[in-house]
Amino acid sequence: MSRIGIRPITVPAGVTFSVDEATNTVTIKGPKGSLEQQISRLLTVSQEGETVKLERPNNLREARSQHGLARTLLFNMVEGVTKGHSKTLDVIGVGYRATTAGKTLTLAIGYSHPVVLTAPEGVSFEVKADEKTRATQIIISGTDKQAVGQVAADVRKVRKPEPYKGKGIRYQGEIVKLKAGKRAAAKK
């Protein structure tokens, strides 16, 4: 059995959970929004009171591989419609700035032009200045964990951290291993 797939999902109060039997599509609605996910036909979704269980009728390889994945997707949906998901990025570099206006994020990060990114539906940007590290923080939040992660990866891709000074956009807590550069080679 899948150690993750057999765990039941607790549905909190204020969240509605419904399954369309024809297409095996799960719809979860909560205070922060609504999410929909199609589950493999090899799995059955059953709700017993405040818990939801995923079961597989056989031990086929494909059913086993889908069991834990489907449970994790449903759990992330429940978390998203109740608490939401967020990723924080740090913009590090002299003169590197980020500003928001509505659903757009404008980055001034060393190019001859500002880079403008637009948030997809259900994702929002917030910019803060962190006094402790003197870096600008970009907080990307939304209900869909996959969309939040993809937007964070797209923002980071605009200017990845470079290995000599560490300037660029990185995830909060990401460790960038710095290279020594020319001075280390000259001392040998």
C-alpha positions as CSV (number, residue, x, y, z in Angstrom):
1,M,0.0,0.0,0.0
2,S,1.0,3.6,-0.6
3,R,2.0,5.1,2.8
4,I,0.7,8.5,1.5
5,G,-2.3,7.3,-0.4
6,I,-3.9,5.4,2.5
7,R,-4.0,8.5,4.8
8,P,-7.4,10.1,4.9
9,I,-7.8,13.8,4.1
10,T,-9.7,15.8,6.7
11,V,-12.1,18.3,5.2
12,P,-12.4,21.4,7.5
13,A,-15.7,23.2,8.2
14,G,-16.7,25.6,5.4
15,V,-15.2,23.5,2.6
16,T,-17.5,21.6,0.3
17,F,-16.2,18.5,-1.5
18,S,-17.9,16.9,-4.5
19,V,-17.0,14.2,-7.0
20,D,-18.4,13.8,-10.5
21,E,-18.7,10.1,-11.0
22,A,-18.9,10.3,-14.8
23,T,-15.5,12.0,-15.3
24,N,-14.0,11.3,-11.8
25,T,-13.5,15.0,-11.3
26,V,-13.2,16.3,-7.8
27,T,-14.4,19.9,-7.0
28,I,-13.4,21.6,-3.8
29,K,-14.9,24.9,-2.7
30,G,-13.7,26.9,0.3
31,P,-13.4,30.5,1.6
32,K,-10.5,31.3,-0.7
33,G,-11.9,29.9,-3.9
34,S,-12.7,26.8,-5.9
35,L,-10.4,24.2,-7.4
36,E,-11.1,21.3,-9.7
37,Q,-8.9,18.2,-10.4
38,Q,-9.5,15.1,-12.5
39,I,-8.5,11.9,-10.7
40,S,-7.4,8.7,-12.5
41,R,-10.3,6.3,-13.2
42,L,-8.3,3.5,-11.5
43,L,-9.0,5.2,-8.1
44,T,-12.2,5.6,-6.2
45,V,-12.9,8.7,-4.0
46,S,-15.2,8.3,-1.1
47,Q,-16.3,10.7,1.6
48,E,-17.3,9.6,5.1
49,G,-18.4,12.6,7.2
50,E,-15.4,15.0,7.5
51,T,-12.8,12.7,5.9
52,V,-12.1,11.7,2.3
53,K,-10.4,8.5,1.3
54,L,-8.8,7.3,-1.9
55,E,-8.9,3.6,-2.6
56,R,-7.6,1.5,-5.4
57,P,-9.4,-1.7,-6.4
58,N,-6.3,-3.6,-7.5
59,N,-2.5,-3.6,-7.3
60,L,-1.7,-2.7,-10.9
61,R,1.4,-0.7,-11.3
62,E,-0.4,2.3,-12.7
63,A,-3.0,2.3,-9.9
64,R,-0.2,2.2,-7.3
65,S,1.7,5.1,-8.9
66,Q,-1.5,7.2,-9.1
67,H,-2.6,6.5,-5.5
68,G,-0.1,8.7,-3.6
69,L,-0.1,11.4,-6.3
70,A,-3.9,11.8,-6.3
71,R,-4.0,12.0,-2.4
72,T,-1.3,14.7,-2.4
73,L,-3.1,16.7,-5.1
74,L,-6.4,16.6,-3.2
75,F,-4.7,17.5,0.1
76,N,-3.0,20.5,-1.6
77,M,-6.4,21.6,-3.0
78,V,-8.0,21.5,0.5
79,E,-5.0,23.5,1.9
80,G,-5.3,26.0,-1.0
81,V,-9.0,26.8,-0.6
82,T,-8.6,27.2,3.2
83,K,-5.2,28.7,3.9
84,G,-3.7,29.4,0.4
85,H,-0.2,28.7,-0.8
86,S,2.7,31.2,-1.1
87,K,6.3,31.4,-2.3
88,T,8.8,34.1,-1.3
89,L,11.6,35.3,-3.6
90,D,14.5,37.6,-2.6
91,V,15.8,40.1,-5.1
92,I,19.4,40.7,-4.2
93,G,21.6,43.2,-6.0
94,V,22.5,46.9,-5.9
95,G,19.8,48.8,-7.8
96,Y,17.6,45.7,-8.3
97,R,14.0,46.6,-7.6
98,A,10.5,45.1,-7.9
99,T,7.2,47.0,-7.9
100,T,3.6,45.9,-8.3
101,A,0.6,47.6,-9.9
102,G,-2.5,45.5,-9.8
103,K,-1.8,42.1,-11.3
104,T,1.6,43.1,-12.9
105,L,5.0,42.8,-11.4
106,T,7.7,45.1,-12.8
107,L,11.3,44.1,-12.3
108,A,14.3,46.5,-12.7
109,I,17.2,44.0,-12.5
110,G,20.1,45.1,-14.6
111,Y,18.6,45.0,-18.0
112,S,18.3,48.0,-20.3
113,H,14.5,47.8,-19.9
114,P,12.1,46.8,-17.1
115,V,10.7,43.3,-17.2
116,V,6.9,43.2,-16.8
117,L,5.2,40.0,-15.7
118,T,1.4,39.5,-15.4
119,A,0.0,37.1,-12.9
120,P,-2.4,34.4,-14.2
121,E,-5.9,34.1,-12.7
122,G,-5.9,33.1,-9.1
123,V,-2.3,34.3,-8.4
124,S,-1.2,37.6,-6.8
125,F,2.0,39.5,-6.3
126,E,3.1,41.4,-3.2
127,V,6.4,43.3,-2.8
128,K,8.1,44.0,0.6
129,A,11.4,45.4,1.7
130,D,13.3,43.2,4.2
131,E,15.2,45.4,6.5
132,K,17.3,42.6,8.0
133,T,18.8,41.4,4.7
134,R,18.3,44.6,2.8
135,A,16.7,42.6,0.0
136,T,13.4,43.1,-1.8
137,Q,11.0,40.3,-1.2
138,I,8.4,39.2,-3.8
139,I,5.6,37.2,-2.3
140,I,3.6,35.1,-4.8
141,S,0.3,33.7,-3.4
142,G,-2.8,31.9,-4.6
143,T,-5.0,28.8,-4.1
144,D,-3.4,26.5,-6.7
145,K,0.0,25.2,-5.4
146,Q,1.1,24.3,-8.9
147,A,0.3,27.7,-10.4
148,V,2.1,29.5,-7.5
149,G,5.2,27.3,-8.0
150,Q,5.2,27.8,-11.8
151,V,4.9,31.6,-11.5
152,A,7.7,31.7,-8.9
153,A,9.9,29.7,-11.2
154,D,9.1,32.1,-14.1
155,V,10.0,35.1,-12.0
156,R,13.2,33.5,-10.8
157,K,14.1,32.6,-14.4
158,V,14.2,36.3,-15.4
159,R,17.5,36.7,-13.5
160,K,18.9,33.6,-11.8
161,P,21.4,34.1,-9.0
162,E,24.9,34.4,-10.5
163,P,27.7,32.3,-8.9
164,Y,30.3,35.1,-8.3
165,K,28.5,37.8,-6.3
166,G,25.2,36.1,-5.7
167,K,23.1,38.8,-7.4
168,G,19.8,37.9,-8.9
169,I,16.4,36.5,-7.8
170,R,16.4,33.5,-5.6
171,Y,13.9,31.6,-3.4
172,Q,13.9,32.5,0.2
173,G,16.3,30.2,2.0
174,E,18.0,29.1,-1.2
175,I,21.7,28.7,-0.7
176,V,23.8,29.9,-3.6
177,K,27.3,28.5,-3.5
178,L,29.7,31.3,-4.6
179,K,32.7,30.7,-6.7
180,A,36.1,32.2,-5.9
181,G,36.7,34.1,-9.1
182,K,40.0,35.4,-10.6
183,R,41.6,36.4,-7.3
184,A,41.7,32.8,-6.0
185,A,43.4,31.6,-9.2
186,A,46.0,34.4,-9.0
187,K,47.1,33.5,-5.5
188,K,48.1,30.0,-6.4
